[in-house]
Amino acid sequence: MKKYPLFLGILMLFFIFSCSTTRKTANTGKDFGQLKLIGQYNVPFNFPYKGTLTGGLSGIDYDAAAGQYYLICDDRSALNPARFYTAKLYFSDKSFDSVQFTAVTTLLQPNGNAYPNSKTNAALTPDPEALRYNAKKHCLVWSSEGERIVNEKDTIVTNPGVYEITTDGRYIDAFSLPAQFRMQATENGPRRNGVFEGLGFTPGYKYTYVSLEEPRYEDGPRADIRDTTAYTRIIKYNSATRQPVAQYAYKLEPVAFPATPPNAFKVNGISDIMVLSDKKMLTIERSFSTGVKDCTIKVFITDLTGATDISRVNSLQTDTHFKPATKSLLLDFSSLGKYIDNIEGVTFGPVLPNGHQSLVFVADNNFSPLEENQFFVFEIVP
């Protein structure tokens, strides 16, 4: 979603390193750890790279074999064709030195063409938000939020989607879209800019989880400054068949601050997930209120164990007999004492020279000079 106009945390992790897939993974366990901030790096505003403007970095994933990061850009082909970048991040257990872009790749439609911008064909314009690298299949999976514009001049309704592509951007296939997540001109289904913001694979890549940023219309109101019991959804897919196998309810925190003026835009939702095991994941909740410069970013350890499969539940307002996922706060970025922007991506990075795992976050600046393309690197201290 676009933003409109603990320095220490407890992390229950143990590390599993897979030689067969080269993916660095972690499961929650009984061992406690702490998050220690190594450093921060900001990419300059509108930094030019190979004929494109960098910015809008909305998802990040690490390819351990190549030692590189994939970064999806949420430019809706307005500045340059929809795309993703690869980059190198240079850091140790003591400092974070720089980010170097190494390639830019255009996302391609099934017909092999680049995606058009909204002026050319709004119905085909994507809204890229999340990206993950599947080291087992050597391919990428990315998500689009679609579009929903309903006013006196236009009605543009485009479904969100999750797509599997090659590492050079060519379309392979789409994940099946459950009927509950089809965009509609009426106030049904997903809200605009509140759809597929996060995704991740279970260890071994058997399942793919996809998170909805905000509640569907049928599932109740959006998060507000008071606890409004705002529930969004997490979808579980079979990665091989790309078919959904379950859905789970996730309760959002209230919006952190009132907006100024009071009726101005404010939001809280899931901006990304990082899957830890078959049942556990990190969830990032990003709260923003007009009139407040910072975003409020909270990271939770979320557990789906015992949560109800709500695939057949159309409305979480009318059918309240379900058990949502449980969650516990891992990190509140406000504890860092720094300006925190629109963090929308998280990934495990490499093992540090001291043997500890790294954790990397990226913020989307929405191509605004008032916002920042931030990278934060943490060390996970056992």
C-alpha positions as CSV (number, residue, x, y, z in Angstrom):
1,M,0.0,0.0,0.0
2,K,1.1,3.5,-0.7
3,K,1.4,6.1,2.1
4,Y,-0.8,9.0,1.3
5,P,-0.5,12.8,1.3
6,L,13.3,-2.5,21.1
7,F,16.2,-1.7,19.8
8,L,16.1,-5.1,21.5
9,G,13.4,-7.7,20.9
10,I,13.0,-11.3,21.9
11,L,13.3,-13.6,19.0
12,M,12.7,-17.3,19.5
13,L,14.7,-18.8,16.6
14,F,17.0,-21.6,15.9
15,F,18.7,-21.9,12.6
16,I,18.3,-24.5,9.9
17,F,20.6,-24.2,6.9
18,S,19.6,-26.2,3.8
19,C,22.4,-27.3,1.5
20,S,20.0,-28.6,-1.1
21,T,18.2,-25.3,-1.6
22,T,20.9,-22.9,-0.5
23,R,18.2,-20.9,1.4
24,K,18.9,-19.6,4.9
25,T,15.9,-20.4,6.9
26,A,14.9,-20.2,10.6
27,N,12.2,-21.8,12.7
28,T,10.9,-20.5,16.0
29,G,12.0,-22.6,18.8
30,K,12.8,-22.6,22.5
31,D,16.0,-20.7,22.3
32,F,15.8,-17.0,22.9
33,G,17.7,-14.4,20.9
34,Q,17.8,-10.6,20.6
35,L,17.8,-8.2,17.7
36,K,20.7,-5.8,17.6
37,L,20.8,-3.0,15.1
38,I,23.9,-3.1,13.0
39,G,23.2,0.0,10.9
40,Q,21.1,1.9,8.4
41,Y,21.7,3.0,4.8
42,N,19.5,5.3,2.7
43,V,19.5,5.2,-1.1
44,P,19.5,8.8,-2.5
45,F,16.1,10.0,-3.8
46,N,15.5,9.1,-7.4
47,F,18.9,7.5,-7.7
48,P,19.3,6.7,-11.4
49,Y,20.2,3.2,-12.5
50,K,20.3,1.9,-16.1
51,G,17.7,4.3,-17.3
52,T,15.3,3.9,-14.4
53,L,14.6,5.8,-11.2
54,T,15.1,3.7,-8.1
55,G,12.5,4.0,-5.4
56,G,9.3,2.4,-4.3
57,L,11.1,-0.6,-2.9
58,S,8.3,-2.7,-1.5
59,G,9.7,-6.2,-1.1
60,I,13.1,-7.8,-0.6
61,D,14.4,-11.4,-0.6
62,Y,17.9,-12.9,-0.4
63,D,19.5,-15.4,-2.8
64,A,22.1,-17.0,-0.6
65,A,23.8,-18.9,-3.4
66,A,24.4,-15.7,-5.4
67,G,24.9,-13.4,-2.4
68,Q,22.4,-11.0,-3.8
69,Y,19.0,-9.4,-3.0
70,Y,15.9,-9.1,-5.1
71,L,13.9,-5.9,-4.6
72,I,10.5,-5.3,-6.2
73,C,9.5,-1.7,-7.2
74,D,5.9,-0.6,-6.8
75,D,6.1,1.8,-9.7
76,R,2.9,1.1,-11.7
77,S,4.8,1.5,-15.0
78,A,4.3,5.3,-14.5
79,L,8.0,6.3,-14.4
80,N,9.5,3.2,-16.0
81,P,8.0,-0.2,-16.8
82,A,7.1,-2.4,-13.8
83,R,10.3,-4.0,-12.6
84,F,12.5,-5.5,-9.9
85,Y,16.1,-4.9,-9.0
86,T,19.0,-7.0,-7.8
87,A,21.5,-5.5,-5.4
88,K,24.4,-6.2,-3.1
89,L,24.4,-5.0,0.4
90,Y,27.7,-4.5,2.1
91,F,27.7,-5.0,5.9
92,S,29.4,-6.9,8.6
93,D,28.5,-7.6,12.2
94,K,29.8,-4.1,13.1
95,S,28.7,-1.8,10.3
96,F,26.5,-1.3,7.3
97,D,28.4,0.4,4.5
98,S,26.4,0.6,1.3
99,V,23.8,-0.7,-1.2
100,Q,24.9,-1.3,-4.8
101,F,22.3,-2.1,-7.5
102,T,23.5,-4.8,-9.9
103,A,20.6,-5.3,-12.4
104,V,17.1,-4.1,-13.3
105,T,14.6,-6.5,-14.8
106,T,11.2,-5.7,-16.4
107,L,8.2,-7.7,-15.2
108,L,6.6,-9.3,-18.3
109,Q,3.0,-10.1,-19.1
110,P,2.0,-13.6,-20.3
111,N,2.3,-12.3,-23.9
112,G,5.9,-11.3,-23.3
113,N,5.3,-7.6,-23.3
114,A,6.0,-5.1,-20.4
115,Y,3.1,-4.1,-18.3
116,P,1.4,-0.8,-19.5
117,N,0.9,2.3,-17.4
118,S,-2.6,3.4,-16.4
119,K,-2.8,5.9,-19.3
120,T,-2.2,3.2,-21.9
121,N,-4.3,0.4,-20.4
122,A,-5.4,0.8,-16.7
123,A,-7.0,-2.6,-16.7
124,L,-3.6,-4.2,-17.2
125,T,-1.5,-1.9,-15.0
126,P,-0.1,-3.9,-12.1
127,D,0.6,-2.7,-8.5
128,P,3.7,-4.7,-7.5
129,E,4.1,-5.2,-3.8
130,A,5.9,-8.4,-2.7
131,L,8.7,-10.6,-4.2
132,R,10.3,-13.9,-3.1
133,Y,13.0,-16.1,-4.6
134,N,12.3,-19.8,-4.8
135,A,15.8,-21.3,-4.7
136,K,14.5,-24.9,-5.2
137,K,12.9,-24.0,-8.6
138,H,15.2,-21.0,-9.3
139,C,12.2,-18.7,-10.0
140,L,10.5,-15.7,-8.4
141,V,7.0,-15.2,-7.1
142,W,5.5,-11.7,-6.9
143,S,2.2,-10.1,-6.0
144,S,0.1,-7.3,-7.3
145,E,-2.6,-5.4,-5.4
146,G,-4.8,-4.8,-8.5
147,E,-6.9,-1.7,-8.7
148,R,-10.4,-0.5,-7.7
149,I,-11.4,3.0,-8.9
150,V,-15.1,3.7,-8.7
151,N,-16.2,7.3,-9.3
152,E,-18.3,9.4,-11.6
153,K,-15.6,9.5,-14.4
154,D,-14.3,5.9,-14.3
155,T,-14.8,2.4,-13.1
156,I,-11.6,0.4,-13.1
157,V,-11.6,-2.9,-11.5
158,T,-8.5,-5.2,-11.7
159,N,-8.0,-8.3,-9.7
160,P,-5.0,-8.7,-7.4
161,G,-2.7,-11.6,-8.2
162,V,0.2,-13.7,-7.3
163,Y,2.5,-14.7,-10.2
164,E,5.4,-17.1,-10.7
165,I,8.1,-15.8,-13.1
166,T,11.6,-16.6,-14.2
167,T,14.6,-14.7,-12.9
168,D,14.6,-12.7,-16.1
169,G,11.1,-11.6,-15.6
170,R,9.2,-13.9,-17.9
171,Y,5.7,-15.1,-16.9
172,I,5.3,-18.8,-15.9
173,D,1.9,-19.0,-14.3
174,A,-0.5,-17.4,-11.8
175,F,-1.7,-18.7,-8.5
176,S,-5.4,-19.4,-8.3
177,L,-7.4,-16.5,-6.9
178,P,-10.2,-17.4,-4.4
179,A,-13.5,-15.7,-5.2
180,Q,-13.4,-13.7,-1.9
181,F,-10.4,-11.7,-3.2
182,R,-11.8,-10.6,-6.6
183,M,-12.2,-6.9,-6.9
184,Q,-15.7,-5.5,-7.3
185,A,-17.2,-2.2,-8.1
186,T,-19.5,-2.5,-5.1
187,E,-18.3,-2.5,-1.5
188,N,-17.5,-6.2,-1.6
189,G,-14.3,-8.1,-1.7
190,P,-10.9,-6.4,-1.1
191,R,-10.4,-2.7,-0.5
192,R,-8.3,-0.6,-2.8
193,N,-4.6,-0.7,-1.9
194,G,-5.3,-3.2,0.9
195,V,-4.7,-6.5,-0.8
196,F,-1.6,-8.8,-1.4
197,E,1.2,-7.0,0.4
198,G,3.2,-9.9,1.7
199,L,4.2,-13.4,0.8
200,G,6.7,-16.1,1.8
201,F,7.6,-19.8,1.5
202,T,7.7,-22.4,4.2
203,P,11.1,-24.2,4.6
204,G,11.4,-26.6,1.7
205,Y,9.0,-24.4,-0.4
206,K,6.1,-26.8,0.0
207,Y,3.6,-24.0,0.9
208,T,3.4,-20.3,0.0
209,Y,1.7,-17.9,2.4
210,V,0.1,-14.6,1.0
211,S,-1.1,-11.9,3.4
212,L,-3.9,-9.4,2.8
213,E,-3.0,-5.9,4.1
214,E,-6.4,-4.8,5.3
215,P,-9.9,-6.4,6.0
216,R,-12.2,-7.2,3.1
217,Y,-15.4,-5.2,3.1
218,E,-17.3,-8.3,4.3
219,D,-14.8,-8.9,7.1
220,G,-15.4,-5.7,8.9
221,P,-14.1,-2.2,9.3
222,R,-10.5,-1.1,8.8
223,A,-8.2,-0.5,11.7
224,D,-8.9,2.7,13.6
225,I,-7.3,4.5,16.5
226,R,-9.3,2.4,18.9
227,D,-9.5,-1.4,18.9
228,T,-12.1,-2.0,16.2
229,T,-11.4,-5.7,15.9
230,A,-10.1,-5.4,12.4
231,Y,-9.4,-8.8,11.0
232,T,-7.5,-9.4,7.8
233,R,-6.6,-12.8,6.1
234,I,-3.6,-14.9,5.4
235,I,-3.9,-17.4,2.5
236,K,-2.0,-20.7,2.4
237,Y,-1.2,-22.1,-1.0
238,N,0.3,-25.4,-2.3
239,S,3.4,-24.1,-4.0
240,A,3.4,-26.9,-6.6
241,T,-0.2,-26.6,-7.7
242,R,-0.6,-22.9,-6.9
243,Q,-4.0,-23.8,-5.4
244,P,-5.2,-22.4,-2.1
245,V,-5.4,-24.9,0.8
246,A,-6.5,-22.7,3.8
247,Q,-7.1,-19.2,5.1
248,Y,-6.6,-17.8,8.5
249,A,-7.8,-14.7,10.3
250,Y,-5.3,-12.2,11.7
251,K,-6.2,-9.4,14.1
252,L,-4.6,-6.0,13.3
253,E,-3.4,-3.5,16.0
254,P,-5.2,-0.1,16.2
255,V,-3.9,2.8,14.1
256,A,-1.1,4.3,16.2
257,F,-2.0,8.0,16.1
258,P,-5.0,10.1,15.1
259,A,-4.8,11.9,11.7
260,T,-4.6,15.7,11.3
261,P,-7.2,16.8,10.4
262,P,-9.3,14.0,12.1
263,N,-11.0,12.9,8.9
264,A,-7.7,12.6,6.9
265,F,-6.2,9.3,5.7
266,K,-4.9,6.8,8.3
267,V,-4.2,3.1,8.1
268,N,-2.7,0.1,9.8
269,G,-2.2,-3.2,8.0
270,I,0.3,-6.0,7.2
271,S,3.0,-4.7,4.9
272,D,5.0,-7.9,4.6
273,I,5.4,-11.4,6.1
274,M,8.5,-13.6,6.4
275,V,7.7,-17.3,6.9
276,L,9.7,-19.1,9.6
277,S,8.1,-22.6,9.6
278,D,5.0,-24.4,8.5
279,K,3.0,-22.5,11.2
280,K,5.0,-19.5,12.2
281,M,6.0,-16.3,10.5
282,L,7.1,-12.7,11.1
283,T,4.4,-10.1,10.3
284,I,5.1,-6.5,9.8
285,E,2.3,-4.1,10.7
286,R,2.7,-0.6,9.3
287,S,0.6,2.3,10.7
288,F,0.5,5.7,9.1
289,S,-1.6,8.8,9.9
290,T,-1.7,12.0,7.9
291,G,0.0,14.8,9.9
292,V,2.5,12.3,11.5
293,K,5.8,12.1,9.6
294,D,7.0,8.7,10.9
295,C,5.3,5.4,10.3
296,T,4.8,3.2,13.3
297,I,6.3,-0.2,12.4
298,K,5.8,-3.2,14.6
299,V,7.1,-6.7,13.9
300,F,5.3,-9.7,15.5
301,I,6.0,-13.5,15.7
302,T,2.7,-14.9,14.4
303,D,1.6,-18.5,15.1
304,L,-1.1,-20.2,13.0
305,T,-1.2,-23.3,15.3
306,G,-4.8,-23.9,16.2
307,A,-6.1,-21.1,14.0
308,T,-9.4,-21.8,12.2
309,D,-9.4,-22.4,8.5
310,I,-11.8,-19.7,7.3
311,S,-11.7,-20.5,3.6
312,R,-15.5,-21.1,3.6
313,V,-16.3,-18.1,5.9
314,N,-17.4,-15.2,3.7
315,S,-17.8,-12.7,6.5
316,L,-15.8,-12.5,9.7
317,Q,-18.4,-10.0,11.0
318,T,-21.4,-12.3,10.8
319,D,-19.7,-15.6,11.5
320,T,-17.5,-15.0,14.6
321,H,-17.0,-18.6,15.5
322,F,-13.3,-18.7,14.5
323,K,-10.0,-18.7,16.3
324,P,-7.5,-16.2,14.8
325,A,-3.7,-16.5,14.6
326,T,-1.9,-15.6,17.8
327,K,1.0,-13.1,17.8
328,S,3.6,-11.6,20.1
329,L,5.5,-8.4,19.7
330,L,9.1,-8.9,18.6
331,L,10.2,-5.4,17.6
332,D,8.8,-1.9,17.8
333,F,10.9,0.3,15.5
334,S,10.0,3.4,17.5
335,S,12.4,2.1,20.2
336,L,15.3,2.8,17.8
337,G,15.0,6.5,18.3
338,K,15.2,7.2,14.6
339,Y,13.0,8.4,11.8
340,I,11.2,5.4,10.5
341,D,9.6,5.4,7.1
342,N,7.3,3.0,5.2
343,I,8.9,-0.4,5.9
344,E,7.4,-2.9,3.5
345,G,10.0,-5.7,3.1
346,V,11.9,-8.1,5.3
347,T,14.3,-11.0,4.7
348,F,17.0,-13.0,6.3
349,G,20.4,-12.0,5.0
350,P,23.7,-13.9,5.2
351,V,25.3,-15.3,8.2
352,L,27.6,-12.7,9.7
353,P,31.3,-13.1,10.2
354,N,30.6,-13.7,13.9
355,G,28.4,-16.7,13.0
356,H,25.1,-14.9,13.8
357,Q,22.2,-14.6,11.3
358,S,21.3,-11.2,9.8
359,L,17.9,-9.7,9.3
360,V,17.2,-7.0,6.7
361,F,14.3,-4.5,6.3
362,V,13.6,-2.1,3.5
363,A,11.3,1.0,3.3
364,D,9.3,2.2,0.3
365,N,9.7,6.0,-0.3
366,N,6.8,6.1,-2.7
367,F,9.0,8.2,-5.0
368,S,8.5,11.1,-2.7
369,P,11.3,13.6,-1.8
370,L,9.7,13.8,1.7
371,E,10.3,10.1,2.3
372,E,13.3,7.8,2.4
373,N,14.5,4.6,0.8
374,Q,15.8,3.1,4.0
375,F,17.6,-0.2,4.7
376,F,18.0,-1.5,8.2
377,V,20.2,-4.5,9.1
378,F,20.0,-6.3,12.4
379,E,22.0,-9.1,14.0
380,I,20.1,-11.9,15.6
381,V,22.1,-12.5,18.9
382,P,21.4,-16.0,20.4
